[in-house]
Amino acid sequence: MQIHQEISELVGSYILGVLISLGIGLILGLEREYDKLKEERGFAGIRTFPMVSILGFTLGTLTDKFTPWLLIVGFGSFIFFLVLNHFYQKQEEYAKGITTNIALIVTFVLGVMISAEYYRNAVATAVIIVTLLSLKNRFHSVISNITSEELFAFIKFSIIALLILPFLPNKTYGPDHLLNPFEIGSIIVIVSFLNFIGYFLVKFVGSKKGILLTAILGGLISSTAVAWNYASRSKDSPELSKKYSAGIIVASAIMFPRIALLAYIFNNAIIKYLALPFGLLTLVCIIATLVLMRKDDSKPDTDIKLGNPLNMLNAIGFGVVYLVILFAVYYSNRFFGESGLYYSALIAGLADTDAITISMAKFSVDGEKLQLASSVIIAATMSNMFVKLITTIIKGSKTTGKLVSYAFGSVILVGVIYILILN
């Protein structure tokens, strides 16, 4: 703010606004000019956009001295001019279509924002707009590779997050007010959103890009799925056992920061109790991966089939699992104390770590029993590691089973020792 005042005093507030408008117009105009030259057609480029931005700023400034109708009429006339130009130009000469028109209108509005001294907001908006414009080819490439199943999954997710969730009652029911429909719906949406991100990262970044990268991204969704897929492939291609073993281990390494993030979302105070143990467990997995993984010159099949990005039955099933674990945690703690919580964690970890992580994060949200909650979460992850180890031994080659056993055995040993030390 002080810098802005100094510059304003130096060049004057009007000239400062003109300069910012010019900069915004140049940012947008440069992108349009480059696109126009690349395709050798179109209209409005590096000269037009700065003029439109300055026009919006000037009309917005003059309204303070004259009448708001000056801006209204000027904006309406500008849109009318664009409409006439749209229908007047031949289609081959007017290839940019509505995108450039909308960009010009946005540029005019940004100029008006600058006249109201919304400098940072205008610049930030301009950066977002130019990013969207410049990613046209990338968007087209992504959309062309999206299947109808993935599109419908995105639509279903939008319906759940934007239409159903806001109308769920935000009230508590049941024993000790455990049930809250809005809260349960929010948990399903958050977990589904994280899975969405991981799914499309694997699809557009990791798929066919190498065992290690695909495993890392796959670990964002399900390290168990990575273990299942890679173990089976190691049996089909025993010569790649070391690399598939490294993929299984690094996917599990990603599980720890993912769970920490999930716990932080629901109780940020618990992260300081999870940072050290999860850091150690992640480090053990990374060291094991580095020992196993050498330069990946081969091109084996690395694609991980992770299924539908949003299966409604799976989403509802996760909600049911979360409710079961929620009540299990409540009654275990009530009737069996701390030992009951550990039993619940060990059982829950056999199937899923997300639900028990969220339950324990909320269990300690009042600031009490944070250490206990973190230990229970660690116990659940150890249970999950054991499941992946058994899966690898059964489905994988002998070499893969042996290598993963060394790594996961070390992880489980470190985790158990950490829990015992703290308790």
C-alpha positions in Angstrom: 0.0 0.0 0.0 2.8 2.4 0.8 4.6 1.6 -2.4 1.3 2.3 -4.3 1.0 5.7 -2.6 4.6 6.6 -3.5 4.2 5.7 -7.1 0.8 7.5 -7.3 2.4 10.6 -5.9 5.2 10.4 -8.3 3.3 9.9 -11.6 -0.2 10.8 -10.6 -3.2 8.5 -9.9 -4.6 8.8 -13.5 -1.2 7.9 -15.2 -0.7 5.1 -12.7 -4.1 3.6 -13.7 -3.3 4.1 -17.4 0.0 2.2 -16.9 -1.6 -0.7 -15.1 -4.4 -0.8 -17.7 -1.7 -0.8 -20.4 0.1 -3.7 -18.7 -3.0 -5.8 -18.4 -3.9 -5.1 -22.0 -0.5 -6.1 -23.2 -0.6 -9.4 -21.2 -3.9 -10.4 -22.8 -3.1 -8.9 -26.2 0.3 -10.7 -26.4 -1.4 -14.1 -26.0 -4.0 -13.3 -28.6 -1.5 -11.8 -31.0 0.7 -14.9 -30.7 -2.3 -17.2 -31.2 -3.4 -15.1 -34.2 0.1 -15.3 -35.9 0.4 -19.0 -35.2 -2.9 -19.7 -36.9 -2.5 -16.9 -39.5 -6.0 -15.6 -38.9 -8.2 -13.8 -36.3 -8.5 -10.3 -35.1 -7.7 -8.1 -32.1 -4.1 -8.5 -30.8 -1.4 -6.6 -29.0 -2.6 -3.1 -29.9 -6.4 -3.7 -29.5 -6.4 -5.1 -26.0 -4.4 -2.3 -24.4 -6.7 0.3 -26.0 -9.8 -1.6 -24.7 -8.4 -1.8 -21.2 -7.5 1.9 -21.2 -10.9 2.8 -22.6 -12.6 0.9 -19.7 -10.3 2.7 -17.2 -11.0 6.1 -18.8 -14.8 5.7 -18.8 -14.7 4.4 -15.3 -12.7 7.4 -14.1 -15.0 9.9 -15.9 -18.1 8.5 -14.2 -16.9 10.1 -10.9 -17.0 13.5 -12.4 -20.0 13.2 -14.8 -22.6 10.4 -14.7 -22.6 6.6 -14.3 -24.5 6.5 -17.6 -21.3 7.4 -19.4 -19.9 4.0 -18.5 -23.1 2.1 -19.0 -23.6 3.6 -22.5 -20.0 3.2 -23.4 -19.9 -0.5 -22.3 -23.2 -1.2 -24.2 -21.8 0.5 -27.3 -18.7 -1.6 -27.1 -20.6 -4.8 -26.9 -22.9 -3.7 -29.8 -19.8 -3.0 -31.9 -18.4 -6.5 -31.2 -21.8 -8.1 -32.1 -21.8 -6.2 -35.4 -18.3 -7.1 -36.1 -19.1 -10.8 -35.4 -21.8 -10.9 -38.0 -20.0 -8.7 -40.5 -16.8 -10.6 -40.8 -16.5 -13.8 -42.9 -16.2 -16.9 -40.9 -12.7 -17.7 -42.2 -11.5 -14.2 -41.3 -13.2 -14.3 -37.9 -11.9 -17.6 -36.7 -11.4 -16.7 -33.1 -15.1 -16.6 -32.6 -16.6 -15.8 -29.3 -13.4 -16.4 -27.2 -11.7 -13.2 -28.4 -15.0 -11.3 -28.0 -15.3 -12.4 -24.4 -11.6 -11.7 -23.8 -12.2 -8.1 -25.0 -15.2 -7.6 -22.8 -13.2 -8.9 -19.8 -10.4 -6.5 -20.7 -12.8 -3.6 -20.7 -14.2 -4.7 -17.3 -10.7 -5.0 -15.9 -10.0 -1.4 -17.0 -13.1 -0.4 -15.1 -11.8 -2.3 -12.0 -8.6 -0.4 -12.2 -10.5 2.9 -12.2 -12.1 1.8 -8.9 -8.5 1.1 -7.6 -8.9 -2.7 -7.5 -5.4 -3.0 -8.8 -4.4 -6.4 -7.4 -7.7 -8.0 -8.2 -7.6 -6.8 -11.8 -4.0 -8.1 -12.3 -4.7 -11.4 -10.7 -7.8 -11.8 -12.9 -5.8 -11.0 -16.0 -3.2 -13.6 -15.1 -6.0 -16.2 -14.7 -7.6 -15.3 -18.0 -4.4 -15.4 -20.0 -3.6 -18.8 -18.5 -7.0 -20.1 -19.6 -6.4 -18.7 -23.1 -2.9 -20.1 -23.5 -4.0 -23.6 -22.3 -6.5 -24.0 -25.2 -4.5 -26.8 -27.0 -3.9 -28.6 -23.7 -7.6 -28.4 -22.8 -8.5 -29.8 -26.2 -6.0 -32.6 -25.8 -7.3 -33.5 -22.3 -11.0 -33.4 -23.3 -10.4 -35.5 -26.4 -9.0 -38.2 -24.1 -11.8 -38.2 -21.6 -14.1 -41.1 -21.8 -17.9 -40.9 -21.4 -17.6 -42.8 -18.1 -15.2 -40.2 -16.8 -17.4 -37.3 -18.0 -20.4 -38.8 -16.2 -18.3 -39.3 -13.1 -17.4 -35.6 -13.1 -21.1 -34.7 -13.6 -22.1 -37.0 -10.7 -19.4 -35.5 -8.5 -20.6 -32.0 -9.3 -24.2 -32.9 -8.5 -23.2 -34.4 -5.2 -20.9 -31.5 -4.2 -23.0 -28.6 -5.5 -26.6 -29.7 -5.5 -27.0 -32.4 -2.8 -24.4 -31.6 -0.2 -25.6 -28.0 0.5 -29.1 -29.2 1.3 -28.1 -31.9 3.8 -29.2 -31.0 7.3 -26.3 -29.7 9.4 -27.6 -31.2 12.6 -26.4 -33.9 14.9 -28.3 -37.1 15.7 -27.7 -40.4 17.5 -25.7 -41.3 20.6 -23.3 -38.5 21.8 -24.4 -36.6 18.6 -22.2 -38.7 16.4 -24.3 -38.5 13.2 -24.3 -35.3 11.1 -25.6 -35.8 7.5 -23.8 -32.7 6.2 -20.6 -33.7 7.8 -20.7 -37.2 6.4 -21.5 -35.8 3.0 -18.6 -33.4 3.2 -16.2 -36.3 4.1 -17.4 -38.3 1.1 -17.0 -35.2 -1.2 -13.4 -34.5 0.1 -12.2 -38.0 -0.2 -13.8 -38.3 -3.7 -12.2 -35.1 -4.7 -8.7 -36.3 -3.6 -9.3 -39.5 -5.6 -10.4 -37.5 -8.6 -7.1 -35.6 -8.6 -5.1 -38.8 -8.3 -7.1 -40.6 -11.0 -6.5 -37.9 -13.6 -2.9 -37.4 -12.6 -2.3 -41.1 -13.3 -4.3 -40.9 -16.6 -2.7 -37.8 -18.1 0.7 -37.6 -16.4 1.8 -41.0 -15.1 0.3 -43.5 -17.4 3.0 -45.1 -19.6 5.6 -42.7 -18.2 7.6 -45.3 -16.2 7.0 -47.6 -13.3 8.1 -45.2 -10.6 6.2 -42.1 -11.7 3.0 -44.1 -12.3 3.3 -45.7 -8.9 3.8 -42.4 -7.1 0.7 -40.9 -8.7 -1.2 -44.1 -8.2 -0.4 -43.9 -4.5 -2.4 -40.7 -4.3 -5.5 -42.8 -4.9 -4.8 -46.3 -3.6 -1.4 -47.8 -2.8 -3.3 -51.1 -2.4 -4.4 -50.9 -6.1 -0.7 -50.3 -7.1 0.4 -53.3 -5.1 -2.3 -55.5 -6.6 -1.5 -54.5 -10.2 2.3 -54.4 -10.0 2.5 -57.7 -8.0 0.6 -59.4 -10.8 2.8 -58.0 -13.5 6.0 -59.0 -11.7 4.7 -62.6 -11.9 4.2 -62.2 -15.6 7.6 -60.5 -16.1 9.9 -61.8 -13.4 12.9 -60.0 -14.9 11.2 -56.7 -13.9 10.6 -57.8 -10.3 13.0 -55.2 -8.8 11.4 -52.3 -10.6 7.8 -53.5 -9.8 8.9 -53.9 -6.2 10.2 -50.4 -6.1 6.9 -49.2 -7.5 4.9 -51.0 -4.8 7.1 -49.5 -2.1 7.1 -45.9 -3.4 3.3 -46.0 -3.7 3.1 -46.9 -0.1 5.5 -44.1 0.7 3.0 -41.7 -0.8 0.3 -43.1 1.4 1.8 -41.5 4.5 1.8 -37.8 3.4 -1.6 -38.4 1.9 -3.0 -39.7 5.2 -1.3 -36.8 7.0 -3.0 -34.3 4.6 -6.4 -36.0 5.2 -5.9 -35.8 9.0 -4.8 -32.2 8.8 -8.0 -31.3 6.9 -10.2 -32.5 9.7 -7.9 -31.6 12.6 -4.8 -29.5 11.9 -3.5 -29.9 15.4 -2.8 -33.6 14.9 -0.3 -33.0 12.2 2.6 -32.3 14.6 2.1 -35.7 16.1 2.1 -37.4 12.8 4.9 -35.5 11.1 7.8 -37.3 12.8 6.5 -41.0 12.6 5.2 -40.6 9.1 8.4 -38.8 8.0 10.4 -41.8 9.3 8.1 -44.3 7.6 8.2 -42.4 4.3 12.0 -42.2 4.5 12.3 -46.0 5.0 10.2 -46.6 1.9 12.2 -44.0 -0.1 15.5 -45.5 0.9 14.3 -49.0 -0.1 13.0 -47.6 -3.4 16.4 -45.9 -4.2 18.2 -49.1 -3.4 16.0 -51.2 -5.8 15.5 -48.7 -8.6 18.1 -48.0 -11.1 17.8 -46.1 -14.3 14.6 -47.3 -15.9 15.7 -48.0 -19.5 13.0 -50.6 -20.2 9.5 -49.7 -21.2 7.2 -52.2 -19.5 3.5 -51.7 -19.2 3.0 -49.3 -16.3 -0.7 -48.4 -16.7 -2.6 -48.9 -13.5 -6.3 -49.7 -13.9 -7.9 -47.7 -11.1 -11.5 -48.1 -12.3 -14.2 -45.4 -12.4 -13.0 -42.1 -10.9 -16.4 -41.8 -9.1 -18.3 -45.0 -8.5 -21.4 -44.1 -6.6 -21.6 -47.5 -4.9 -18.0 -47.1 -3.8 -18.7 -43.5 -2.5 -21.8 -44.7 -0.6 -19.8 -47.7 0.6 -17.1 -45.4 1.9 -19.8 -43.4 3.8 -21.1 -46.7 5.3 -17.5 -47.8 6.3 -16.9 -44.4 7.9 -20.1 -44.6 9.9 -19.2 -48.2 11.1 -15.7 -47.1 12.1 -17.1 -43.9 13.8 -19.4 -46.0 16.0 -16.7 -48.6 16.5 -14.3 -46.0 17.7 -16.9 -44.5 20.0 -18.0 -47.8 21.6 -14.5 -49.2 21.7 -13.2 -46.2 23.6 -16.2 -46.3 25.9 -16.2 -50.0 26.8 -12.5 -51.1 26.3 -10.5 -47.8 26.6 -7.4 -47.3 24.5 -6.9 -50.9 23.7 -10.3 -51.0 22.0 -9.2 -48.1 19.7 -6.2 -50.1 18.6 -8.3 -53.1 17.9 -10.6 -51.0 15.8 -7.7 -49.5 13.9 -6.1 -52.9 13.1 -9.4 -54.1 11.7 -10.2 -50.9 9.8 -6.7 -50.8 8.3 -7.3 -54.2 6.7 -9.8 -52.5 4.3 -9.1 -48.7 4.3 -7.1 -46.1 6.1 -9.0 -43.0 5.2 -12.1 -43.7 7.3 -10.2 -44.5 10.5 -7.9 -41.5 9.9 -10.8 -39.1 9.6 -12.5 -40.7 12.6 -9.5 -40.4 14.8 -8.8 -36.8 13.6 -12.3 -35.9 14.7 -12.1 -37.9 17.8 -9.2 -35.7 19.0 -10.5 -32.4 17.6 -11.0 -30.9 21.1 -7.2 -31.0 21.6 -7.2 -33.9 24.0 -5.8 -37.4 23.2 -3.9 -36.2 20.1 -1.0 -38.5 20.9 -3.4 -41.4 21.3 -5.2 -40.6 18.0 -2.0 -40.4 16.1 -0.8 -43.7 17.5 -4.1 -45.3 16.4 -3.7 -43.9 12.9 -0.2 -45.3 12.7 -1.5 -48.7 13.9 -4.1 -48.6 11.1 -1.4 -47.8 8.5 0.7 -50.7 9.8 -2.3 -53.0 9.4 -2.7 -51.8 5.8 0.9 -52.3 5.1 0.6 -55.9 6.3 -2.4 -56.4 3.9 -0.3 -55.1 0.9 2.6 -57.3 1.9 0.4 -60.4 2.0 -1.1 -59.4 -1.4 2.3 -59.0 -2.9 3.6 -62.3 -1.6 0.5 -64.2 -2.9 0.1 -62.4 -6.3 3.7 -61.4 -7.1 6.9 -63.3 -8.1 9.1 -64.8 -5.5 11.7 -62.0 -5.9 9.0 -59.3 -5.6 7.5 -60.9 -2.5 11.0 -61.1 -0.9 12.0 -57.6 -1.7 8.8 -56.0 -0.6 8.9 -58.2 2.6 12.2 -56.6 3.5 10.9 -53.1 3.0 7.5 -53.4 4.5 8.8 -55.5 7.3 11.2 -52.7 8.2 8.3 -50.1 8.0 6.0 -52.2 10.2 8.9 -52.7 12.7 9.6 -49.0 12.9 5.9 -48.2 13.3 5.4 -50.7 16.0 8.5 -49.6 17.9 7.4 -46.0 17.7 3.9 -46.8 19.1 5.5 -48.9 21.9 7.9 -46.1 22.9 5.1 -43.6 23.1 2.8 -45.9 25.1 
